[in-house]
C-alpha cells in the first residue's frame, strides 16, 4: 500500500474573514478555527484523512503566532490523530513548502488540502488519491458553469455606495472600486481548482526546488505545471467549497449534511 502524507494548510491571514481579537475566540476567529457544527473548521478537514489507512502522516501548518494557542486548545485532537504542527511562511506556497520538509522519508505521495475546505467527501478523496497514484499528480476541480466576465475599472470611477457606508460605520472597505465588464470569456474547458491536490512526493519536492524566485503560484499544481509535468483533473463535488466569509459557515453546515448522506450510500448506489 502506498503511503500518503497530508498537509493541512491553515496559516493564512483570513483577511476576508471576521477580524479583530484573538484568532481563536468565538468573537473573531480565523476561518480554520471558526466553529462549524460544534467543531473547528480545520478539524472537519483533518478528520476526513485521519480515518484513512493509507495516510501515514498528518501535518497542520499554522502561523507562528497561532501555534501556542492551537497546541493548547486542540491538544486532545492533535494527540488523538497524531497530527504534527509546522509553522508556516508569509505566503501559502511557502507554508506548504515548510510542511513538505517535515514529511517522512517513507511517504510516497503528498496531499495538500486547505483547512478551510471542510466539506470534501470521502469519495472525492478516494478518487483523487487513486488518480495521483496512477499519474503522479492529480487535483480535484469543478467545471465552470456560469458566464465568465473579465472586469476592468468602470469609467464612472469612485467607490460603491455600500463601501462608503461601511467606511462611515467604521467597518472598513474591502474593494469598493466600481467595475465594468471588459470582456466575456468562454467557459469551455475551464475548471475551478479545489483541494486536495495530490502529488508523488519526489515530484512535488522537485517543483519547489526548481521554482523560479519571482514565481508565486496560486496553488501547488501551478508549481508542478511549471515543470512541464501533466496534472490530472478529477471532477469534484460543488459542495467542496472554500470558506472565505462568515456567510460561508452557514452554507458549509448544510453541505456537511449533504456530504454525510452521500458518503453513507453503499458503493455502487445511484
C-alpha positions in Angstrom: 0.0 0.0 0.0 1.3 3.4 -1.0 1.7 5.8 1.9 0.4 9.4 1.9 1.2 12.4 4.0 -1.5 15.1 4.2 -0.5 18.8 4.7 -3.4 20.8 6.1 -2.8 24.5 5.2 -4.1 26.7 8.0 -1.5 29.5 8.1 -3.4 32.2 6.2 -4.3 35.6 7.5 -8.1 35.2 6.9 -8.2 38.8 5.7 -11.7 38.4 4.2 -13.0 36.7 7.3 -14.1 38.4 10.5 -11.2 40.5 12.0 -10.1 41.7 15.4 -9.4 40.0 18.7 -7.7 36.6 19.3 -7.7 34.3 16.3 -9.2 31.5 18.5 -12.0 33.4 20.2 -15.6 32.9 19.1 -15.8 36.7 18.6 -13.2 36.9 15.9 -11.7 33.5 14.8 -9.5 33.0 11.8 -11.5 30.8 9.4 -9.7 27.5 10.1 -10.5 27.8 13.8 -14.1 29.1 13.5 -16.8 26.8 15.0 -18.7 24.7 12.5 -21.3 22.2 13.8 -19.6 22.2 17.2 -16.1 21.6 15.9 -13.3 23.8 14.4 -13.4 24.1 10.6 -9.9 22.6 10.3 -10.9 19.5 12.3 -13.6 18.6 9.8 -10.9 18.8 7.1 -8.3 16.8 9.1 -10.7 14.0 10.2 -11.5 13.3 6.6 -8.0 12.0 6.2 -7.3 10.7 9.7 -9.5 7.7 9.2 -7.8 6.5 6.0 -5.4 3.6 6.4 -3.1 4.8 3.7 -2.5 8.2 5.4 0.8 7.8 7.4 1.2 11.4 8.4 -0.9 14.4 9.1 0.7 17.8 9.2 -1.1 21.0 10.3 0.6 24.2 9.1 -0.2 27.2 11.2 1.0 30.8 11.6 3.8 31.2 14.1 1.6 33.5 16.2 -1.1 30.8 16.3 1.0 27.8 17.3 0.8 28.1 21.1 -3.0 28.7 21.0 -3.6 25.8 18.6 -1.4 23.4 20.7 -3.3 24.4 23.9 -6.8 24.5 22.5 -6.6 21.4 20.4 -4.2 19.3 22.4 -6.6 16.3 22.6 -7.3 16.2 18.9 -3.7 16.7 17.9 -2.7 13.7 20.2 -5.7 11.5 19.1 -4.9 11.8 15.4 -1.1 12.1 15.7 -1.1 15.5 14.0 2.2 17.3 13.7 2.4 21.1 13.9 4.6 23.1 11.5 4.9 26.9 11.4 4.0 28.4 8.1 5.5 31.2 6.0 4.5 34.5 4.7 2.7 33.1 1.6 0.6 29.9 1.2 3.1 28.2 -1.1 5.9 28.9 1.4 3.8 27.3 4.2 3.3 24.2 2.1 7.0 24.1 1.4 7.7 24.1 5.2 5.1 21.3 5.6 6.7 19.3 2.8 10.1 19.5 4.6 8.5 17.7 7.6 7.2 14.8 5.5 8.7 11.4 6.4 11.1 9.7 4.1 8.9 6.6 4.0 6.0 8.5 2.4 5.3 8.0 -1.3 2.7 10.7 -2.0 1.8 14.1 -0.6 -1.7 15.6 -0.5 -2.2 19.3 0.2 -5.6 20.4 1.5 -7.0 23.7 2.5 -8.0 23.7 6.2 -10.9 25.9 5.1 -12.4 23.2 2.8 -14.3 21.1 5.5 -16.9 19.6 3.1 -14.7 17.4 0.9 -16.3 14.0 0.5 -14.7 10.6 1.1 -15.5 9.5 -2.5 -13.7 12.6 -3.9 -10.7 12.0 -1.7 -10.5 8.3 -2.8 -10.8 9.3 -6.4 -8.0 11.9 -6.4 -5.7 9.7 -4.3 -6.2 6.9 -6.8 -5.6 9.1 -9.8 -2.4 10.5 -8.3 -1.0 7.0 -7.8 -1.7 6.3 -11.4 -0.4 9.5 -12.9 1.9 11.1 -10.3 -0.2 14.3 -10.0 -3.9 14.9 -9.6 -6.2 17.6 -8.3 -9.9 17.9 -7.6 -11.7 20.5 -9.7 -15.2 21.6 -10.6 -16.2 22.7 -14.1 -17.1 26.4 -14.5 -20.9 26.5 -15.2 -21.6 30.3 -15.1 -20.8 33.0 -17.6 -17.3 34.3 -17.1 -16.6 38.1 -17.3 -13.3 39.8 -17.1 -13.6 43.1 -15.2 -11.9 46.5 -15.6 -12.3 49.7 -13.6 -15.6 51.5 -14.6 -15.3 54.8 -16.4 -17.5 56.5 -13.8 -14.9 55.9 -11.1 -15.4 56.4 -7.4 -16.5 53.9 -4.7 -19.7 52.0 -4.5 -22.2 53.4 -2.1 -22.2 50.3 0.0 -18.5 50.7 0.6 -18.9 54.4 1.6 -21.5 53.3 4.2 -19.1 50.7 5.5 -16.4 53.2 6.0 -18.7 55.6 7.8 -19.7 52.8 10.2 -16.0 52.0 10.8 -16.2 48.6 9.1 -13.6 49.4 6.5 -13.8 48.9 2.8 -12.5 45.8 1.1 -12.6 46.6 -2.6 -15.2 49.2 -3.4 -13.9 50.2 -6.8 -16.6 50.4 -9.4 -16.1 47.7 -12.1 -17.4 47.1 -15.6 -17.2 44.2 -17.9 -14.0 44.2 -20.0 -14.8 41.1 -22.0 -16.7 37.8 -21.8 -14.6 34.6 -21.6 -15.8 31.3 -23.0 -16.2 28.8 -20.1 -15.5 25.7 -22.2 -12.7 23.6 -20.6 -12.4 26.0 -17.7 -12.3 24.3 -14.2 -12.1 25.8 -10.7 -9.3 24.1 -8.8 -10.1 22.5 -5.4 -8.2 20.6 -2.9 -6.8 18.1 -2.0 -4.1 18.3 -4.6 -2.0 15.1 -4.6 1.5 14.5 -5.9 4.2 12.0 -5.9 6.5 13.3 -3.2 9.6 13.5 -5.3 7.8 15.4 -8.0 6.5 18.0 -5.5 9.9 18.3 -3.9 11.4 18.9 -7.3 8.8 21.5 -8.1 9.6 23.5 -5.0 13.4 23.1 -5.6 13.2 24.4 -9.2 10.7 27.2 -8.5 12.0 30.5 -10.0 12.4 33.2 -7.4 9.9 35.5 -9.0 7.2 32.8 -9.5 4.5 32.8 -6.8 1.9 30.1 -7.6 -1.7 30.4 -6.6 -1.8 26.7 -5.8 0.5 23.7 -5.6 -0.5 22.3 -9.0 0.9 25.5 -10.5 4.4 24.6 -9.3 4.2 21.1 -10.9 2.7 22.6 -14.1 5.8 24.9 -14.3 8.0 21.8 -14.6 6.1 20.8 -17.7 4.5 17.8 -15.9 0.9 16.9 -16.5 -1.6 17.3 -13.7 -4.7 15.2 -14.0 -8.1 16.7 -13.2 -10.5 14.7 -11.1 -14.1 16.1 -11.1 -15.0 17.2 -7.6 -18.3 18.0 -6.0 -19.5 21.6 -5.8 -20.1 21.1 -2.1 -16.3 21.2 -1.6 -16.4 24.9 -1.0 -13.6 27.0 0.5 -14.8 29.1 3.4 -13.8 32.8 2.9 -16.6 34.6 4.8 -18.8 34.1 7.8 -21.7 33.6 5.5 -19.9 30.5 4.1 -20.1 28.8 7.5 -23.9 28.6 7.2 -23.6 27.1 3.7 -20.9 24.7 4.9 -23.3 23.4 7.7 -25.8 22.4 5.1 -23.1 21.0 2.8 -21.7 18.8 5.6 -25.1 17.2 5.9 -25.3 16.6 2.1 -21.8 15.1 2.1 -22.6 12.8 5.1 -25.6 11.4 3.3 -23.7 10.9 0.1 -20.8 9.2 1.8 -23.2 6.9 3.7 -24.6 5.5 0.5 -23.5 1.9 -0.3 -20.8 1.7 -3.0 -22.5 1.5 -6.4 -25.7 3.1 -5.2 -27.1 5.8 -7.5 
